[in-house]
Amino acid sequence: MFLTSSLSTPHPFNHLIDTLKDGDRKYFNPQKLNDARYDKLPLSIRVLLEAAIRKCDGFYVKEEDVHNILDWSEQQNVAEVPFPPARVLLQDFTGIPAMVDLAAMRDAVTKHGVDPGLVNPVCPTDLIVDHSLQIDLNKCAIQNAPNPGGGDSQSQGPPSRPSPARPTPRRGSQCGGERGSCSKGGCSDTPGRPATAVQQIENTPLLCPFHLQPVSEPETALKNQELELIRNKERLQFFKWCSKAFKNVNVVPPDVGAVHQLNLEYLSQVVQESQGFIYPDSVVGTDSHTTMINGLGILGWGVGGIESEAVMLGQPISLTLPQVVGCRLVGSVNILATSIDIVLGITKHLRQAGIAGKFVEFFGPGMSQLSVPDRTTIANMCPEYNATVSFFPVDHVTLKHFKQTNFTEEKLELLEAYLKAVKLFRSYEDSSEDPQYSEVIEINLSSMVPHVSGPKRPQDRVAVSSMKEDFQSCLNEKVGFKGFHISKEKQESLVPFLHGGQEYELAHGSVVIAAVISCTNNCNPSVMLTAGLLAKKAVEAGLIVKPYIRTSLAPGSGMVTHYLNTSGVLPYLSQLGFEVIGYGCATCVGNTAPLPETVSEAIKEGDLVACGVLSGNRHFEGRLCDCVRANYLASPPLVVAYAIAGTVSINFEKEPLGVTSEGKEVYLRDVWPTREEVQQIEQDKVISSIFTELRARKEKGNTFWNNLECPESVVFPWDPKSTYIRSPSFFNKLCKEVQPPQSIENAHALLFLGDKVTTDHISPAGSIARVSAAAKYLLSKRLTPREFNSYGARRGNDAVMTRGTFASIKLQNRLIGKPGPKTVHIPSGQTLDVFEAVERYQRDGIPLIILAGKQYGSGNSRDWAAKGPYLLGVRAVIAESFEKMHKNHLVGMGIAPLQFLPGQSADSLELCGKEKFTITLPEDLSPKQMLTVKTSSGKTFSVTTLFDNEMDVAFYRHGGLLRYVARTML
């Protein structure tokens, strides 16, 4: 499509082409290289090698690259090699800016007389619409406003609409049941517990909207989905236009499932077929859970939006040939441990091993004990210990799983025959098959015990048995990653408050948010079934969840709802308040509705360290809710347990989980299901029909999507009034000629930042604050606050996203000395919103830089963490070190990542951040070049350009990847 090889010679590896027994399917067989080194390569490296052989065109992929990969034992951590994945995976939050950029590129090339229809992804791309769900409603908190003010029906006031028709109404039904939120029928004489609770649960004839199976109270889910579709209509129309206008784009409509779940259940082929050739499936995706796919033996990892756009446009991923750590699993899984405990245990071991940027490949006799859902759960968490992938080669366990996913017998035979032919199939019984690894780490599965992570970082693991003592130490510790520094006299504070006409008390450690969310934990049937069985046993024992706790259940897909329902546990989860609120990312991306006003007031009154507990893998401070300071990651059953307990400050071994209305103490051990119970239900209920159902649901779509009208034009007709979709300014003043690098003269520091500034601090995310620059913009467009939606939903509008860049309330800017989205406009000395300061700088033609400390850009991959600063006018970031992916994004947007020399920093150079900076850029700019920075105070120091290769330099010279690609077409 863009830059392509002009080779007229035959493929340099034609002699490796082989066929399977049927003679119809061709493939490149690396074994025909007759090189003994192939048999010793880790299987993940064999996938890289096959892709390089198959895609060798002499331009993007050269013969030298193939030989470097084959010589992995010597070239690891040295050679730069290309990897052309088989496909690209996008979720809508990161997918919409990518597709908007392509639509804008069509505009740009059209102005130069180029056919816009030529602008298409080269690599097959799947875009899943799943990240727009916001929890507007939960249980009895039925609200009409898309951005509610908080609380439930008692505190909010607006009445709920009638429930969908019920085939058999429940006798004496209560909305909320034991949670006491409100009553639709008669109440029991016993406060907080209806007399016929179990009977009501068992007689629940409402229908799941996806499976036509009985579920409890689907009204909440339906209302959330309806609001989602209405508020995101413009985005959905654009996505539907993309599905028709672009070749090689498959758009999965909303309400089908979460992106990582669909990737596992629907999109993954393990072995791909195209143009008469078969080859290993592989993927790069913009979803943080992309690495889950390695649990199926499919190589894949997460990339940023900018990198994904490059792959879509035909360029391979460039990576340093990685070291591969062999993780040998031995021992037996503890009977009480869930896959989450195994994940966190492995995370601890591998984080301590220092494997940043490496591949991890699992093997050993312990592999047979891990189901495929266990493996995908483990693979998902590899970013938490900074590995690129955690790869589980295909073995007999994987094949058995594939038989349940409705692969045809023909497909299974093809898959097995091909993988064995190219030695990508593993048998752990024969240790002679073990590859050579960079190093081997042995992990004993029997050492895994239940843990949670928190209160602020996923790597801070806490054994459940030590949770009470650890939380107490967090109260005592000074403010930091583990501390809140609460004075001794305030640690026992109890704050009474009213909720629903009853009085409750909050203390330090009180749980106010408990969310089983649409994350990887939900994709493991055993873990979710454990949560459901725990809920069932708890309800039967007479336990309840306090009604002020913001509980929610957002399954990863309808599949989860199906097996929770068919196993009979979904009504019990609902009884405890874990009502299905919809399908998509919600709490984990900051889309939790505000807490009830009385709860938030009580937290503020007592300056309490309130807690959220969620079954996700992201929980940075303030992300769930501004007033919730401590957040813990936990397995779904532990989320339910802590919700019942109402506090994290509890020793489950010595203290009761709760007390029934009759005064009976119930301990966690009394309601925790055995491993045998869970496995039996998993075998009986999680059957292949759920995969058939998923495919049928995907192919059918939903009525809203099917009836949605969209433009038919080749070039997208931008609506100037739209606040969701807008043509970005990346291609403004695009010309055919490349200008030499321009020196940065007399620049001011927009921000002076410290260590570990995350993409959460940089990129717009979560709800749009009513006093923010983005809110002012939307108000100027005559939108009301309830119509603001979230930053994620508005990623297709650069005006909103630019105003939301550096808008985090947790941003620590040393120019102002306190957290908040403010900075100093240095010429005037005024403290302004970041965007207001930028407007003044741009008006005066002053270039901008950012000063930062160590690990700048860590956290989630977000393209707007680079696009936003680019549009704000930031020309360079000078930091002590960068997170690699974010550094690549800066380069991809034409921002220079500059690193202080070793041992130097802004502090050691005595920079105050208010100087003017001049950075001279030579015309013959090269990778890793030293540059000189001069300041208006007379200081001069050197920095290193973090351009890894000539391609990075080319991107920067062109003003970023998008302008580079557009120019190749002109």
HUBELVEN-V824450 format. One record per residue. N is the residue number from 1. PHI is phi in whole degrees, 0 to 359 (999 if undefined). PSI is psi in whole degrees, 0 to 359 (999 if undefined). OMEGA is omega as a letter, one per 30 degrees, with the letter a starting at -180 (999 if undefined). Layout:
n-><N;N>
phi-><PHI;PHI>
psi-><PSI;PSI>
omega-><OMEGA;OMEGA>
//
This chain:
n-><1;2;3;4;5;6;7;8;9;10;11;12;13;14;15;16;17;18;19;20;21;22;23;24;25;26;27;28;29;30;31;32;33;34;35;36;37;38;39;40;41;42;43;44;45;46;47;48;49;50;51;52;53;54;55;56;57;58;59;60;61;62;63;64;65;66;67;68;69;70;71;72;73;74;75;76;77;78;79;80;81;82;83;84;85;86;87;88;89;90;91;92;93;94;95;96;97;98;99;100;101;102;103;104;105;106;107;108;109;110;111;112;113;114;115;116;117;118;119;120;121;122;123;124;125;126;127;128;129;130;131;132;133;134;135;136;137;138;139;140;141;142;143;144;145;146;147;148;149;150;151;152;153;154;155;156;157;158;159;160;161;162;163;164;165;166;167;168;169;170;171;172;173;174;175;176;177;178;179;180;181;182;183;184;185;186;187;188;189;190;191;192;193;194;195;196;197;198;199;200;201;202;203;204;205;206;207;208;209;210;211;212;213;214;215;216;217;218;219;220;221;222;223;224;225;226;227;228;229;230;231;232;233;234;235;236;237;238;239;240;241;242;243;244;245;246;247;248;249;250;251;252;253;254;255;256;257;258;259;260;261;262;263;264;265;266;267;268;269;270;271;272;273;274;275;276;277;278;279;280;281;282;283;284;285;286;287;288;289;290;291;292;293;294;295;296;297;298;299;300;301;302;303;304;305;306;307;308;309;310;311;312;313;314;315;316;317;318;319;320;321;322;323;324;325;326;327;328;329;330;331;332;333;334;335;336;337;338;339;340;341;342;343;344;345;346;347;348;349;350;351;352;353;354;355;356;357;358;359;360;361;362;363;364;365;366;367;368;369;370;371;372;373;374;375;376;377;378;379;380;381;382;383;384;385;386;387;388;389;390;391;392;393;394;395;396;397;398;399;400;401;402;403;404;405;406;407;408;409;410;411;412;413;414;415;416;417;418;419;420;421;422;423;424;425;426;427;428;429;430;431;432;433;434;435;436;437;438;439;440;441;442;443;444;445;446;447;448;449;450;451;452;453;454;455;456;457;458;459;460;461;462;463;464;465;466;467;468;469;470;471;472;473;474;475;476;477;478;479;480;481;482;483;484;485;486;487;488;489;490;491;492;493;494;495;496;497;498;499;500;501;502;503;504;505;506;507;508;509;510;511;512;513;514;515;516;517;518;519;520;521;522;523;524;525;526;527;528;529;530;531;532;533;534;535;536;537;538;539;540;541;542;543;544;545;546;547;548;549;550;551;552;553;554;555;556;557;558;559;560;561;562;563;564;565;566;567;568;569;570;571;572;573;574;575;576;577;578;579;580;581;582;583;584;585;586;587;588;589;590;591;592;593;594;595;596;597;598;599;600;601;602;603;604;605;606;607;608;609;610;611;612;613;614;615;616;617;618;619;620;621;622;623;624;625;626;627;628;629;630;631;632;633;634;635;636;637;638;639;640;641;642;643;644;645;646;647;648;649;650;651;652;653;654;655;656;657;658;659;660;661;662;663;664;665;666;667;668;669;670;671;672;673;674;675;676;677;678;679;680;681;682;683;684;685;686;687;688;689;690;691;692;693;694;695;696;697;698;699;700;701;702;703;704;705;706;707;708;709;710;711;712;713;714;715;716;717;718;719;720;721;722;723;724;725;726;727;728;729;730;731;732;733;734;735;736;737;738;739;740;741;742;743;744;745;746;747;748;749;750;751;752;753;754;755;756;757;758;759;760;761;762;763;764;765;766;767;768;769;770;771;772;773;774;775;776;777;778;779;780;781;782;783;784;785;786;787;788;789;790;791;792;793;794;795;796;797;798;799;800;801;802;803;804;805;806;807;808;809;810;811;812;813;814;815;816;817;818;819;820;821;822;823;824;825;826;827;828;829;830;831;832;833;834;835;836;837;838;839;840;841;842;843;844;845;846;847;848;849;850;851;852;853;854;855;856;857;858;859;860;861;862;863;864;865;866;867;868;869;870;871;872;873;874;875;876;877;878;879;880;881;882;883;884;885;886;887;888;889;890;891;892;893;894;895;896;897;898;899;900;901;902;903;904;905;906;907;908;909;910;911;912;913;914;915;916;917;918;919;920;921;922;923;924;925;926;927;928;929;930;931;932;933;934;935;936;937;938;939;940;941;942;943;944;945;946;947;948;949;950;951;952;953;954;955;956;957;958;959;960;961;962;963;964;965;966;967;968;969;970>
phi-><999;252;284;230;290;257;298;256;283;297;303;296;241;303;290;267;292;226;228;282;302;286;78;270;259;262;202;274;254;299;294;285;291;55;240;297;294;298;292;259;289;304;295;295;287;297;294;299;295;300;296;293;296;294;260;294;237;80;243;287;239;250;301;300;296;299;292;294;292;298;268;307;301;262;262;301;67;236;282;270;231;269;225;271;291;286;202;240;242;237;260;294;297;268;286;294;296;296;288;297;297;294;296;292;295;299;300;297;287;299;296;258;82;264;298;295;294;283;278;213;298;276;272;308;231;253;241;251;271;214;260;265;292;241;279;280;230;210;49;268;275;282;235;271;274;299;247;290;273;112;88;247;296;290;273;271;103;301;285;276;279;300;288;300;300;248;302;224;302;282;286;64;296;240;278;100;52;291;288;70;292;198;230;256;217;287;259;282;284;272;301;79;216;291;294;246;302;294;299;296;296;291;253;235;271;295;254;292;295;261;244;52;248;297;220;268;45;285;303;300;298;297;293;298;294;297;296;300;295;292;289;252;301;298;296;294;298;295;300;292;299;301;297;264;279;260;279;66;238;245;259;267;291;295;73;272;165;285;299;291;290;295;299;286;267;237;273;287;246;67;235;266;230;201;52;82;245;247;196;294;293;202;203;240;219;268;269;293;261;303;296;306;296;294;292;264;80;251;286;189;206;276;227;280;300;290;295;296;298;298;294;304;269;106;264;287;290;259;216;288;308;280;287;239;268;279;253;270;263;225;83;246;289;301;297;265;277;263;299;294;297;295;302;291;294;294;303;300;299;285;295;291;282;67;244;305;78;260;274;243;233;268;200;109;295;289;299;295;276;262;289;298;302;299;295;292;294;295;298;299;272;301;298;288;248;68;279;284;216;238;261;246;301;294;221;294;296;295;299;298;295;299;294;273;259;69;294;289;301;298;295;295;295;298;301;294;296;293;299;288;295;255;58;249;249;245;237;274;286;252;292;292;280;300;288;273;242;297;199;237;244;258;235;267;295;289;275;279;235;301;224;235;231;158;270;225;227;292;279;271;276;227;297;303;293;252;300;298;295;293;295;299;294;296;295;279;295;294;300;183;293;238;235;235;52;264;298;304;290;258;287;260;299;236;245;282;203;258;211;61;83;242;264;227;229;247;221;300;94;297;277;240;229;224;231;265;252;279;240;301;302;287;278;262;304;297;289;291;294;300;298;294;293;299;299;299;294;293;296;296;277;94;271;225;247;299;290;278;285;281;262;200;228;244;300;297;194;300;302;296;302;299;283;293;284;293;277;82;257;301;299;286;299;298;300;272;100;274;276;295;259;146;237;153;289;224;302;294;253;84;262;287;295;304;293;308;303;294;291;297;293;294;298;292;300;266;47;276;270;281;234;244;233;216;262;238;224;219;204;302;303;80;286;285;197;302;267;255;272;247;232;239;273;211;292;308;296;286;301;296;297;292;295;294;294;79;204;266;274;211;257;297;285;249;246;290;295;188;236;286;298;271;88;276;277;239;260;302;297;287;242;284;288;283;298;295;300;296;297;296;293;299;292;280;251;275;247;296;299;293;285;299;295;300;298;296;293;295;290;284;70;233;300;302;293;298;269;289;274;212;297;254;284;286;259;289;277;299;264;298;271;290;255;251;239;214;289;286;265;295;255;300;57;286;233;289;275;269;278;295;303;263;296;261;245;53;277;256;277;294;218;239;248;262;277;53;285;267;292;295;285;269;274;297;204;77;284;265;298;289;253;277;296;295;296;298;296;294;297;293;267;67;264;268;306;290;260;296;61;243;299;301;289;253;295;274;240;293;294;288;292;296;290;269;289;60;262;291;289;262;295;257;262;292;290;243;80;211;292;147;277;236;207;260;282;300;302;262;79;278;269;226;301;306;293;296;296;299;303;291;299;295;298;267;68;264;289;233;228;233;258;210;261;273;55;293;88;286;100;300;282;218;294;289;292;252;295;300;302;300;288;282;97;286;263;206;239;253;221;286;199;234;289;301;295;293;301;297;295;300;299;296;256;82;258;280;274;243;246;302;294;307;87;255;202;300;289;294;272;59;275;260;90;255;284;263;240;238;240;273;250;285;294;265;303;222;298;57;278;273;238;254;246;248;246;292;275;99;282;228;213;252;225;249;284;264;270;285;206;293;295;300;297;298;302;294;298;279;89;116;300;297;292;299;294;300;294;297;278;280>
psi-><311;248;119;159;141;18;131;353;159;163;130;345;31;329;351;355;132;171;153;180;324;346;355;329;122;154;157;122;102;340;337;358;341;45;121;340;334;319;343;357;140;149;329;326;330;326;317;319;314;317;320;320;311;324;12;111;3;355;287;317;123;162;326;324;318;314;327;319;319;328;38;319;330;332;354;137;13;300;140;126;153;151;105;101;162;333;167;140;126;139;164;328;318;340;325;318;327;315;326;319;319;320;320;326;325;319;314;316;330;321;338;14;15;142;116;337;349;342;102;154;138;320;132;132;128;129;120;125;101;353;11;357;129;138;87;326;142;132;246;4;56;114;152;338;134;324;83;162;356;168;182;195;333;319;335;317;311;133;156;157;164;148;158;158;140;127;318;98;144;136;126;30;142;139;113;340;238;343;345;22;313;176;130;351;202;148;155;167;337;119;134;353;114;148;331;41;310;320;319;320;314;337;76;88;6;154;136;132;342;329;355;37;150;130;165;136;64;356;319;310;316;320;318;318;321;315;322;312;320;312;338;23;317;317;317;323;320;316;320;323;317;319;334;324;325;140;155;23;125;115;122;119;169;162;8;319;171;154;314;328;317;325;320;318;333;317;331;133;348;309;123;156;130;132;40;0;149;150;163;138;144;158;146;141;158;3;140;347;12;326;347;329;339;341;342;5;21;122;127;152;169;142;169;167;325;317;321;323;322;315;317;325;12;358;136;159;135;127;151;129;115;154;149;118;121;124;104;119;130;171;179;147;133;140;331;355;138;173;333;320;321;319;309;328;315;321;314;311;313;328;319;336;348;68;28;130;5;162;145;133;127;144;180;167;337;348;325;341;348;120;169;317;323;316;318;327;317;315;327;327;4;329;337;338;21;17;157;313;157;103;129;104;154;132;194;328;319;316;320;321;318;329;335;351;15;25;139;160;321;316;318;319;318;313;309;317;317;312;323;326;326;12;48;13;136;141;120;0;333;102;345;342;350;129;176;131;162;321;163;131;130;132;128;116;335;348;357;126;159;134;162;172;135;188;0;341;145;336;351;88;143;123;136;325;340;9;316;312;321;319;322;319;327;323;325;326;153;159;126;204;334;3;154;347;63;128;152;319;343;356;340;15;137;126;112;150;161;140;122;31;0;153;137;173;142;146;174;131;355;135;125;345;128;112;121;106;175;65;185;328;326;343;350;109;321;322;315;323;324;317;317;318;324;316;318;312;324;316;316;333;353;18;154;169;133;138;344;349;129;93;150;154;109;88;151;334;172;336;318;316;319;308;334;324;314;335;355;13;344;317;330;323;317;320;328;4;355;73;141;116;351;186;109;171;134;271;319;339;19;19;25;136;151;151;159;140;321;327;311;324;321;321;315;319;317;3;50;148;85;160;147;143;126;154;56;202;19;129;41;153;133;358;321;315;141;324;4;107;331;123;135;136;133;162;155;317;327;329;314;318;314;329;318;316;327;4;154;348;72;142;104;335;330;338;146;147;324;174;131;170;340;2;10;132;132;126;160;321;337;335;358;123;151;159;325;319;313;313;322;314;322;317;322;327;325;86;172;341;332;329;323;319;319;314;318;320;321;315;328;324;199;163;317;312;317;325;357;127;147;159;155;1;159;322;135;130;92;135;113;341;350;137;5;318;123;142;119;165;20;335;12;138;34;127;166;327;141;127;147;157;134;130;152;111;132;47;151;155;115;321;147;102;161;212;157;46;119;168;343;325;329;308;142;132;155;202;159;113;143;345;10;167;324;322;319;321;313;324;324;340;13;34;148;159;326;347;4;325;207;165;321;320;339;24;345;4;106;334;320;314;324;319;338;356;133;32;11;138;347;3;125;95;117;346;336;343;8;156;146;162;54;161;173;126;102;317;323;341;5;145;121;165;149;315;323;321;319;317;320;317;316;322;325;3;31;121;160;149;172;135;137;170;227;151;46;128;22;171;204;150;124;122;327;348;342;321;319;305;324;313;340;351;14;125;333;152;124;116;165;325;161;149;133;315;319;323;318;323;319;315;317;341;5;22;131;118;115;133;133;153;154;133;351;156;175;322;316;332;0;43;138;350;352;7;170;142;133;124;116;124;121;157;327;52;139;163;145;33;147;132;157;134;127;140;159;345;359;353;146;133;166;150;162;133;131;50;117;330;181;332;320;317;318;315;315;317;327;351;23;166;315;315;327;311;318;320;326;335;332;999>
omega-><a;l;a;a;l;a;l;l;l;l;a;a;l;a;l;a;a;l;l;a;a;l;a;a;l;l;l;a;a;l;l;l;a;a;a;a;a;a;a;l;l;a;l;l;l;l;l;a;a;a;l;l;a;a;a;a;l;a;l;a;a;l;l;l;l;a;l;l;l;l;a;a;l;a;a;a;a;a;l;a;l;l;l;a;a;a;l;l;l;l;a;a;l;a;a;l;l;a;l;l;l;l;l;l;l;l;a;a;l;l;l;l;l;l;a;l;l;a;l;l;l;a;l;a;l;l;a;a;a;a;a;a;l;a;l;a;l;a;a;l;a;a;a;a;l;l;a;a;l;l;l;a;l;a;a;l;a;a;l;l;a;l;l;a;a;l;l;a;l;a;l;a;l;l;a;l;a;a;l;a;l;a;l;a;a;l;l;l;a;a;l;l;l;a;a;a;a;l;a;a;a;a;a;a;a;a;l;a;a;a;a;l;a;l;a;l;l;a;a;a;a;a;l;a;l;l;l;a;a;a;a;a;a;l;a;l;l;l;a;l;l;a;a;a;a;l;l;l;l;l;l;a;a;l;l;l;l;a;a;l;l;l;l;a;a;a;a;a;a;l;a;l;l;l;l;a;l;a;a;l;l;a;l;a;a;l;a;a;a;a;l;a;l;l;l;a;l;a;l;l;a;l;l;l;a;l;l;l;l;l;l;a;l;a;l;l;l;l;l;a;a;l;l;l;l;l;a;a;l;l;a;a;l;a;a;a;l;l;l;l;l;l;a;l;l;l;l;a;a;l;l;a;l;a;a;l;a;l;l;l;a;l;l;a;l;a;a;a;a;l;l;l;l;a;a;l;l;a;a;a;a;l;a;l;l;l;l;l;l;a;l;a;l;l;a;l;l;l;l;l;a;l;l;a;l;l;l;l;l;l;a;l;l;a;a;a;a;a;l;a;a;l;l;l;a;l;a;l;a;a;l;l;a;l;l;l;l;l;a;l;l;a;l;a;a;a;a;l;a;l;l;l;l;g;a;a;a;a;a;a;l;l;a;l;a;a;a;a;a;l;l;l;l;l;a;a;l;a;a;a;a;a;l;l;l;a;a;a;a;a;l;a;l;a;l;l;l;l;l;l;l;l;l;l;l;l;l;a;l;l;l;l;l;a;l;a;a;a;a;a;a;a;l;a;a;a;a;l;l;l;a;l;l;l;a;a;a;l;a;l;l;l;l;l;a;a;a;a;a;a;l;l;l;a;l;l;l;l;a;l;a;a;l;a;a;l;l;a;a;l;a;l;l;a;l;l;l;a;l;a;l;a;l;a;a;a;a;l;l;a;l;l;l;l;l;a;a;l;a;l;l;l;a;a;a;a;a;l;l;a;l;l;a;a;a;l;l;a;l;a;l;a;a;a;a;a;l;a;a;l;a;l;a;l;l;l;l;l;l;a;a;l;l;a;a;a;l;a;a;l;a;a;a;a;a;l;l;l;a;l;l;l;a;l;l;a;a;a;a;a;a;a;l;l;a;l;a;a;a;l;l;a;a;a;a;a;a;a;a;l;l;a;l;l;l;a;l;a;l;a;l;a;a;a;a;a;a;l;l;a;l;a;l;l;a;l;a;l;a;a;a;l;l;a;a;l;a;a;a;a;l;l;l;l;a;a;l;l;l;l;a;l;l;a;l;l;l;l;l;a;l;a;a;a;l;l;a;l;l;l;a;a;l;l;l;a;a;a;a;l;a;l;l;l;l;l;a;l;l;l;l;l;l;a;a;l;a;a;a;l;a;a;a;l;l;l;a;l;l;a;l;l;l;l;a;a;a;l;a;a;l;a;a;l;a;l;l;a;l;a;a;l;l;l;a;l;a;a;a;l;a;l;a;a;l;l;l;l;l;l;a;l;a;l;a;l;a;l;l;l;a;a;a;l;l;l;l;l;a;l;l;a;a;l;l;a;a;l;l;a;l;l;l;a;a;l;l;a;l;l;a;l;a;a;l;l;l;l;l;l;a;l;l;l;a;l;a;a;l;l;a;l;l;l;l;a;a;l;l;l;l;l;a;l;l;a;l;a;a;l;l;l;a;a;a;l;l;a;l;l;l;l;l;l;a;l;l;l;l;l;a;l;l;l;a;l;a;a;a;l;l;l;l;l;a;a;a;a;l;a;a;l;l;a;l;a;l;l;a;999>
//
